[in-house]
């Protein structure tokens, strides 16, 4: 089986690492710890990681070439960031 690294693979790994960090150290906003919300925020990051993983699998089924997958997933990440900033 040939394993290909893609941008969404890296982003999924990042989200899992952030979730592990939140589970271990807890969550805080502006220096104020959220004692009761740390687990919930960790599970939200794991849910995001699962969604990104499923989107990565969908893109892999649509595009065969690794170069094209990198282009499409990079554009997808940029699009999501732009939409996030516009909504924010």
C-alpha positions, 0 to 999 in steps of 0.5 A: 500500500502506497501512503501519500502525505497530503496537507490535510494529513498534516492538519489532522495530525495537528488537530489531534496534537492540540486535542491531546494538549487540551486533554492533558493541560486543560483549556484557557482563554486569555489566561483564565482557565476553563476548568469544566470545559477542557474535556469538551474542547478536547472532544471538539478538536477530535471531532474536527480531526475526524471531519478533516480525515474524512474530507481527505479520504474523499479528495483521495478518491476523486483525485489520483495524482499526488500533485493534484491532491496537494493543489486541491487540498491546499486550495481547500485549506485557503478557502476555509481560512478565508471563509473563517476570517470573513465570518469572524 
